[in-house]
């Protein structure tokens, strides 16, 4: 049986270990995690989700408190149309996050940033353009476009001097979505450098409906490869979602994928940004503790642990500080759900909101525990201490296990 290390990802002029770590926000895929993966010769992702919060944590900036100070008089209002991001501040935060990460990069690998279209930020086009441009300015190796079709995203940066230099990729969950993206961007004569095919077992937001279980990653990868062949296109395909072992990964590489994208097993590494107590919750989870629900205001189904404190929490929307999911009219599905409960319970000091969640605040506080469908197997990847806690792993240990393991074996730490 072949190992992942028997393959290499050819991306432009670089030869890489065909392992990509997904971009988990908010700062779950930390710079430290991405840097370690790049050192080992793979591709590490950081995320630009709530980048001003990430900058405040990493560099002691005050972007969030300054935004809140500016708009705090609007906090009690359900109308958030006036709550806007300062584009210059957004650019500065992105440059901090990306620039400092790239300055610290060592090794032969690459560092990409995951950019979600669904972070509409009360000005979808303007804020997305700024995030993309600032990341390119700060020297990011590549950008992965996620959480949306991104039909107009390439056009936002077509005049950027690095538009044809940086690696640009797109996450899709069907050949149809890929075809739509390629048709829309044909006039730019700029193909994506890679395509991530994300299947139904991935963590966080899913590119499927609640019928996700009807789909299969191997089938989706085969369909995308067949579509590219029919169009005479040679674009590396990266398989993602539910790839738990090195043997799982090598099977996709033998199928024709150029690389695999993995994330769940890295949530319990020392370099991951989740608090250690939350990592222990991931280790303890059973298969029944994992659910796909519709509480995300984005409209996408979302996979997480049922015990996430943010599920059903009826906190007041804090768009004045955050507001990353406000649409172009200053609306968010959680605001509507929250207001409905307040109207139904006018005398309650606190309401319970079950249909949606305040994703910004809860992701910022690590209270929504997103995970892949295979998270219940994490306990089998480590050792347990006498006090009952599970030992955290290093990113290098997990990376090497993917790279060299065979026969569905998982290497436990010494």
C-alpha positions as CSV (number, residue, x, y, z in Angstrom):
1,X,0.0,0.0,0.0
2,X,1.3,3.4,-0.9
3,X,1.9,6.2,1.7
4,X,1.0,9.8,1.3
5,X,4.8,10.5,1.2
6,X,4.9,8.6,-2.1
7,X,3.1,11.5,-3.7
8,X,3.9,15.1,-4.2
9,X,1.7,18.1,-5.0
10,X,2.9,20.2,-7.9
11,X,1.7,23.7,-7.5
12,X,3.3,26.1,-9.9
13,X,7.0,25.6,-9.6
14,X,6.8,24.1,-6.1
15,X,6.8,20.5,-5.0
16,X,4.9,20.0,-1.8
17,X,3.9,17.2,0.6
18,X,0.3,16.7,-0.5
19,X,-1.2,17.6,2.9
20,X,-3.2,20.8,3.4
21,X,-4.5,22.0,6.7
22,X,-7.9,23.6,6.5
23,X,-8.5,27.2,7.5
24,X,-10.5,27.0,10.7
25,X,-11.7,30.3,12.2
26,X,-11.8,32.2,14.5
27,X,-8.1,31.7,14.9
28,X,-8.5,27.9,15.5
29,X,-6.1,27.4,12.6
30,X,-3.5,29.7,14.2
31,X,-0.5,31.2,12.6
32,X,1.6,28.8,14.7
33,X,-0.2,25.8,13.2
34,X,0.1,27.1,9.7
35,X,3.8,27.9,10.2
36,X,4.5,24.4,11.5
37,X,2.8,22.8,8.5
38,X,4.7,25.0,6.1
39,X,8.0,24.0,7.9
40,X,7.1,20.4,7.3
41,X,6.6,21.0,3.6
42,X,2.8,21.1,3.3
43,X,0.3,23.9,3.1
44,X,-1.0,25.5,6.2
45,X,-4.0,27.8,6.3
46,X,-4.8,30.8,8.5
47,X,-8.3,32.2,8.4
48,X,-9.4,35.8,8.0
49,X,-12.6,35.2,9.9
50,X,-13.0,38.1,12.4
51,X,-9.6,39.3,11.6
52,X,-9.8,42.4,13.8
53,X,-10.4,40.2,16.8
54,X,-7.5,38.0,15.8
55,X,-5.3,41.0,15.5
56,X,-6.3,42.3,18.9
57,X,-5.4,38.9,20.4
58,X,-2.1,38.5,18.6
59,X,-0.8,42.0,18.5
60,X,-2.6,43.8,21.3
61,X,-4.4,46.2,18.9
62,X,-7.7,47.7,20.0
63,X,-9.7,47.4,16.8
64,X,-12.8,45.8,18.3
65,X,-13.1,48.1,21.3
66,X,-12.7,51.1,19.0
67,X,-15.5,49.9,16.7
68,X,-17.7,49.3,19.7
69,X,-17.0,52.7,21.1
70,X,-17.9,54.3,17.8
71,X,-21.3,52.5,17.6
72,X,-22.2,51.7,21.2
73,X,-25.2,54.1,21.2
74,X,-26.8,51.8,18.5
75,X,-26.5,48.7,20.7
76,X,-30.2,48.6,21.7
77,X,-31.5,49.1,18.2
78,X,-32.4,46.3,15.9
79,X,-31.5,48.4,12.9
80,X,-27.8,47.7,12.2
81,X,-27.6,49.4,8.8
82,X,-25.4,52.2,10.1
83,X,-22.8,49.8,11.7
84,X,-20.0,49.7,9.2
85,X,-16.4,48.5,9.2
86,X,-13.7,51.0,8.6
87,X,-11.9,49.6,5.5
88,X,-8.6,51.2,6.5
89,X,-8.8,49.4,9.8
90,X,-9.8,46.2,8.2
91,X,-6.8,46.5,5.9
92,X,-4.5,47.2,8.8
93,X,-5.7,44.2,10.8
94,X,-5.3,41.9,7.7
95,X,-1.8,43.2,7.1
96,X,-0.9,42.5,10.8
97,X,-2.3,39.0,10.7
98,X,-0.9,38.0,7.3
99,X,2.3,40.0,7.3
100,X,3.6,38.9,10.6
101,X,2.8,35.3,9.8
102,X,4.6,35.4,6.5
103,X,7.6,37.1,8.1
104,X,7.9,34.1,10.5
105,X,7.6,31.5,7.8
106,X,10.3,28.8,7.5
107,X,10.6,25.7,5.4
108,X,9.6,24.7,1.9
109,X,5.9,24.7,2.4
110,X,3.3,27.4,1.8
111,X,0.8,29.4,3.8
112,X,-2.6,30.2,2.4
113,X,-5.5,32.2,3.9
114,X,-9.1,31.0,3.9
115,X,-11.5,33.7,2.9
116,X,-15.3,33.2,3.4
117,X,-17.7,35.0,1.1
118,X,-20.4,34.7,3.7
119,X,-18.6,37.2,5.9
120,X,-20.7,39.9,4.3
121,X,-19.8,42.6,6.9
122,X,-22.6,45.1,6.0
123,X,-20.8,45.8,2.7
124,X,-20.1,42.5,1.0
125,X,-18.3,43.7,-2.1
126,X,-16.2,46.4,-0.5
127,X,-15.0,44.4,2.5
128,X,-14.3,41.3,0.5
129,X,-12.2,43.3,-1.9
130,X,-10.2,44.8,0.9
131,X,-9.6,41.5,2.7
132,X,-8.4,39.9,-0.5
133,X,-6.2,42.8,-1.6
134,X,-4.7,43.3,1.9
135,X,-3.8,39.6,2.1
136,X,-2.0,39.8,-1.2
137,X,-0.2,43.0,-0.2
138,X,1.0,41.3,3.0
139,X,2.6,38.5,1.0
140,X,0.3,35.5,1.5
141,X,1.3,32.6,-0.7
142,X,-2.3,31.8,-1.7
143,X,-6.0,32.5,-1.0
144,X,-8.7,29.8,-0.7
145,X,-12.1,31.1,-1.5
146,X,-14.7,29.4,0.7
147,X,-18.3,29.6,2.1
148,X,-20.0,30.8,-1.1
149,X,-19.8,30.5,-4.8
150,X,-17.4,33.5,-5.1
151,X,-18.6,34.1,-8.7
152,X,-17.3,37.7,-8.6
153,X,-14.3,37.4,-6.2
154,X,-11.6,37.0,-8.9
155,X,-12.9,40.2,-10.6
156,X,-12.5,42.1,-7.3
157,X,-8.7,41.7,-7.5
158,X,-8.1,41.4,-11.2
159,X,-6.1,44.6,-11.2
160,X,-4.0,43.6,-8.3
161,X,-0.3,43.2,-9.2
162,X,-0.3,39.7,-7.6
163,X,-3.5,38.5,-9.3
164,X,-1.6,36.1,-11.5
165,X,1.3,35.5,-9.1
166,X,-0.4,34.3,-5.9
167,X,-2.0,30.9,-5.8
168,X,-5.8,31.3,-5.9
169,X,-8.2,28.4,-5.2
170,X,-11.9,27.7,-4.7
171,X,-13.8,25.3,-2.5
172,X,-16.7,23.5,-4.2
173,X,-19.0,20.6,-3.3
174,X,-20.1,19.7,-6.8
175,X,-19.0,19.9,-10.5
176,X,-22.0,22.2,-11.1
177,X,-20.6,24.8,-8.6
178,X,-17.2,24.6,-10.3
179,X,-18.6,25.0,-13.8
180,X,-20.5,28.1,-12.7
181,X,-17.3,29.6,-11.2
182,X,-15.3,28.8,-14.3
183,X,-17.9,30.2,-16.7
184,X,-18.3,33.4,-14.7
185,X,-14.6,34.1,-14.7
186,X,-13.7,33.0,-18.2
187,X,-13.3,36.6,-19.4
188,X,-10.4,37.0,-16.9
189,X,-8.4,34.2,-18.5
190,X,-7.3,33.2,-15.1
191,X,-8.1,29.7,-13.9
192,X,-7.9,28.7,-10.3
193,X,-4.6,27.2,-9.3
194,X,-6.3,24.4,-7.3
195,X,-9.8,23.2,-6.5
196,X,-10.7,21.9,-3.0
197,X,-13.6,19.4,-3.3
198,X,-15.2,19.4,0.1
199,X,-17.4,16.4,1.0
200,X,-20.3,16.0,3.4
201,X,-18.3,14.9,6.4
202,X,-16.4,18.1,6.8
203,X,-16.6,20.4,9.8
204,X,-18.2,23.8,10.1
205,X,-20.3,25.1,7.3
206,X,-21.3,22.6,4.6
207,X,-21.9,23.1,0.9
208,X,-24.9,20.8,1.1
209,X,-28.5,20.9,2.3
210,X,-29.7,18.8,5.2
211,X,-29.6,15.9,2.8
212,X,-25.8,15.9,3.1
213,X,-25.7,12.2,4.0
214,X,-26.8,11.3,0.5
215,X,-23.4,12.5,-0.9
216,X,-20.0,10.8,-0.9
217,X,-16.6,12.5,-1.2
218,X,-15.0,9.8,-3.4
219,X,-17.9,10.2,-5.8
220,X,-17.7,14.0,-5.8
221,X,-13.9,13.9,-6.4
222,X,-14.4,11.4,-9.3
223,X,-17.1,13.7,-10.8
224,X,-14.9,16.8,-10.6
225,X,-11.9,15.0,-12.1
226,X,-14.2,13.7,-14.9
227,X,-15.5,17.2,-15.5
228,X,-12.0,18.7,-15.7
229,X,-10.9,16.0,-18.1
230,X,-14.0,16.7,-20.3
231,X,-13.0,20.4,-20.4
232,X,-9.4,19.6,-21.1
233,X,-8.3,21.4,-17.9
234,X,-5.4,20.4,-15.7
235,X,-6.1,21.9,-12.3
236,X,-5.0,20.1,-9.1
237,X,-7.9,18.7,-7.1
238,X,-7.7,18.5,-3.3
239,X,-10.0,16.2,-1.5
240,X,-11.4,17.3,1.8
241,X,-13.9,16.1,4.5
242,X,-13.7,13.0,6.7
243,X,-10.1,12.0,5.8
244,X,-9.0,10.6,9.1
245,X,-5.9,8.5,8.4
246,X,-3.0,8.4,6.1
247,X,-4.6,5.4,4.4
248,X,-7.7,7.4,3.8
249,X,-5.6,10.2,2.3
250,X,-3.5,7.9,0.1
251,X,-6.6,6.3,-1.3
252,X,-7.7,9.7,-2.7
253,X,-4.2,10.4,-4.1
254,X,-4.4,7.1,-5.9
255,X,-7.8,8.0,-7.2
256,X,-6.3,11.1,-8.9
257,X,-6.5,13.8,-6.3
258,X,-3.4,16.0,-6.1
259,X,-3.6,16.4,-2.3
260,X,-5.9,16.1,0.7
261,X,-7.1,18.8,3.0
262,X,-7.6,17.8,6.7
263,X,-8.4,19.6,9.8
264,X,-10.3,17.7,12.5
265,X,-7.2,15.8,13.8
266,X,-5.4,19.1,14.2
267,X,-8.0,20.6,16.5
268,X,-6.5,18.7,19.4
269,X,-2.9,19.7,18.7
270,X,-0.9,22.0,20.9
271,X,-0.7,24.6,18.1
272,X,-4.4,24.8,17.6
273,X,-6.1,27.9,18.9
274,X,-8.9,26.2,20.8
275,X,-8.7,26.4,24.6
276,X,-7.3,23.2,26.1
277,X,-10.5,22.6,28.0
278,X,-12.4,22.6,24.7
279,X,-9.9,20.2,23.1
280,X,-10.7,17.8,25.9
281,X,-14.4,18.0,24.9
282,X,-13.4,17.0,21.4
283,X,-11.6,14.0,22.8
284,X,-14.5,12.9,25.0
285,X,-17.1,13.2,22.2
286,X,-19.0,10.2,21.0
287,X,-20.5,9.8,17.5
288,X,-23.9,10.7,18.9
289,X,-22.5,14.0,20.2
290,X,-22.0,15.3,16.7
291,X,-24.8,17.0,14.8
292,X,-25.5,19.0,11.6
293,X,-27.9,21.8,12.4
294,X,-29.2,25.0,10.8
295,X,-28.4,27.5,13.5
296,X,-25.9,29.5,11.4
297,X,-27.2,32.8,10.2
298,X,-25.4,32.2,6.9
299,X,-28.1,29.8,5.8
300,X,-25.6,26.9,5.4
301,X,-26.0,23.8,7.5
302,X,-23.2,23.5,10.1
303,X,-21.6,20.5,11.9
304,X,-20.6,20.9,15.5
305,X,-20.7,19.2,18.9
306,X,-24.1,19.1,20.5
307,X,-22.7,20.4,23.8
308,X,-21.5,23.7,22.3
309,X,-22.5,26.4,24.8
310,X,-23.5,28.7,21.9
311,X,-26.4,26.5,20.9
312,X,-29.7,28.0,22.2
313,X,-27.9,30.9,23.9
314,X,-30.1,34.0,23.6
315,X,-27.5,36.7,24.0
316,X,-28.1,40.2,22.6
317,X,-26.6,40.7,19.2
318,X,-23.3,42.5,19.5
319,X,-23.0,43.8,15.9
320,X,-21.5,47.1,17.2
321,X,-18.3,45.2,18.2
322,X,-18.4,42.5,15.5
323,X,-21.2,42.4,12.8
324,X,-19.4,40.1,10.4
325,X,-22.6,38.5,9.2
326,X,-24.6,41.6,8.5
327,X,-25.8,41.6,5.0
328,X,-25.8,44.6,2.6
329,X,-28.9,46.0,4.4
330,X,-27.5,45.6,7.9
331,X,-29.6,42.5,8.6
332,X,-28.7,39.2,10.2
333,X,-30.9,36.1,10.7
334,X,-29.9,35.9,14.3
335,X,-31.1,39.5,15.0
336,X,-34.5,38.6,13.6
337,X,-34.7,35.3,15.7
338,X,-33.6,37.2,18.8
339,X,-36.2,40.0,18.3
340,X,-39.0,37.4,17.8
341,X,-38.2,35.8,21.2
342,X,-38.0,39.2,22.9
343,X,-41.4,40.1,21.6
344,X,-42.8,36.8,22.8
345,X,-41.3,37.2,26.2
346,X,-41.2,40.9,27.0
347,X,-40.7,40.5,30.7
348,X,-37.9,37.9,30.5
349,X,-34.5,39.0,31.7
350,X,-32.9,36.5,29.3
351,X,-34.5,34.7,26.3
352,X,-33.6,31.4,24.7
353,X,-33.0,31.4,20.9
354,X,-32.8,28.0,19.3
355,X,-33.4,28.6,15.6
356,X,-30.2,30.7,15.1
357,X,-27.1,31.6,17.0
358,X,-25.0,34.8,17.3
359,X,-22.2,33.2,15.4
360,X,-19.8,36.2,15.7
361,X,-19.8,36.3,19.5
362,X,-19.9,32.6,20.0
363,X,-17.1,31.8,17.6
364,X,-15.1,34.6,19.1
365,X,-15.6,33.0,22.5
366,X,-15.0,29.4,21.3
367,X,-18.5,28.5,22.3
368,X,-19.5,26.9,19.0
369,X,-17.4,23.7,18.7
370,X,-17.3,23.0,15.0
371,X,-15.9,19.6,14.0
372,X,-15.8,17.0,11.3
373,X,-18.0,13.9,11.4
374,X,-14.9,11.8,12.5
375,X,-14.2,13.9,15.6
376,X,-15.5,11.1,17.8
377,X,-12.4,9.0,16.8
378,X,-10.0,11.6,18.2
379,X,-9.7,9.7,21.5
380,X,-8.1,6.8,19.6
381,X,-5.2,9.0,18.4
382,X,-3.6,9.7,21.7
383,X,-3.1,8.4,25.3
384,X,-5.0,9.1,28.4
385,X,-3.5,10.4,31.6
386,X,-4.2,9.0,35.1
387,X,-6.5,12.0,35.8
388,X,-8.7,11.0,32.9
389,X,-7.5,13.8,30.5
390,X,-6.3,13.1,27.0
391,X,-2.8,14.1,26.0
392,X,-2.5,16.9,23.4
393,X,-0.6,16.1,20.3
394,X,1.9,18.2,18.3
395,X,1.1,19.3,14.8
396,X,4.3,17.6,13.7
397,X,3.1,14.3,15.1
398,X,-0.2,14.4,13.4
399,X,1.3,15.6,10.1
400,X,3.9,12.8,10.1
401,X,1.2,10.2,10.9
402,X,-0.7,11.3,7.8
403,X,2.4,11.4,5.8
404,X,3.9,8.0,6.6
405,X,1.2,5.7,8.1
406,X,-0.3,2.7,6.3
407,X,-2.9,0.0,6.8
408,X,-5.3,2.4,8.6
409,X,-2.9,2.5,11.5
410,X,-2.6,5.6,13.7
411,X,0.6,6.4,15.5
412,X,0.1,7.1,19.2
413,X,2.4,9.6,21.0
414,X,5.4,8.1,22.9
